[in-house]
Amino acid sequence: VLWIEEKSLRAAEEPSQEPSDILQQAVWHEATKRELLASSGHMEGLQQAGRRLLSGGHCAEKAVQASLQGLSSKWEELKNKLARQGDRLQQTRQLLGLLQDAKEKMKQLERRLQSAETGQDLGSSRELQKRHGQLESESQALASKMAALVSQAHQGLTSQTIMEETQKYLQRFKSLQGPLAARRLQLQASVGLHEFYQLSNLELTWVAERMARVGSAQCLNGAQSLCHKHEELRAEMRAHQGQVQHVLGSGQSLAASEHPEAPSILEQCQKLEGRWAELERTWEAQAQCLQQAVALQQCFLAASELEDWVKEKQPLVSNEDCGGDEAATSSLIKKNQALQQELALCWSSMEKLDQKAQILAGPGAPEQLRVVRERLWEQLRILRERAATRGRELEGTLKLHEFMGEAEELRTWLASQKQAARLGESLGEDHEHILHLCTE
């Protein structure tokens, strides 16, 4: 009984706040539990001996009965006290452990909150944001555990001093929620700023690369191929315009959210807008240049074809053969008339080509175009004059052939008449002959 009372007094003590004392109490608690377990057999033996005395009609039956009841009661009370002490020790150790963690987390939080670092680039700002989020999550989880244990501690298993210490840390943690939220927003703004700058710089690089492509092409060299590539670039620009607008929208939203770097963000937006507008203007100017280059090349091609045609027809107007007879001359006249008809069509084509060339003949048009036009007009004029001259020559030759033909017919007729006149010297051999001669 004395042993039980001694252990009961020790088991009823409040847990210490010092980790070292808590450890000693836990060691004593475990040792006492083992002793209690080891003594359970002895306790059972005492109870059996008492019950035998009672069944044997011992003279001190009432004293034995009181002793058995007192022993059982103290034994159960000791077991209950040890159980409650174990619960208190466990809860106290958990709270002390959480308090220790809370001290460390609180130090980390306060140290982080004192830091004004927001990162030098997107990677470092994201890393700071990630660390801050982890620290907030861990601190919130720790506070939730502490609050749950405090709720259990209200059942009276933990000392008031430890509860007050725990409440103090919980209150301290709550007081940091405002600065934590401010720091979170600060880091979020930093990440947003670096994201915007990274995306906008990528877009500026994209625009610069396309500007280099637009400005490097020489309009007169392979204009048709360049036109095709230029249209491909336009399609690429149209497909990419949505991304540029998205980046500009994100920057404008960031500035509108009262970001501390709003002026710098708006300046970057204006820079990107200006470069994009410059790219579009340059593309339009280059498109006009390429269209003019294509038109110029078409003019050169048409002029070259006309020159080839003139060279092909030169032998026809330079030929001195006017035909050996009327039929040959008539055939040559028809060919010359067909040439003059073709020449009239080519003259009309040249007039249209000349009008087109005059529209294109601005400051940027090559001098070669003017030279080609003047040379071609001269060649066409000479060809038309020679064709007209040859036509007159052929007409004269045809008239000569007609005259010679008529003269030959007249000569033949005169010869026949002369022959008839000779035969007319006869006065007739009979009446019918005389009538025939009269008719002739």
Summary of the structure (lengths in Angstrom):
residues: 440
radius of gyration: 61.6
end to end distance: 194.6
largest distance: 221.9
contacts: 1221
relative contact order: 0.05
helix: 87%
strand: 0%
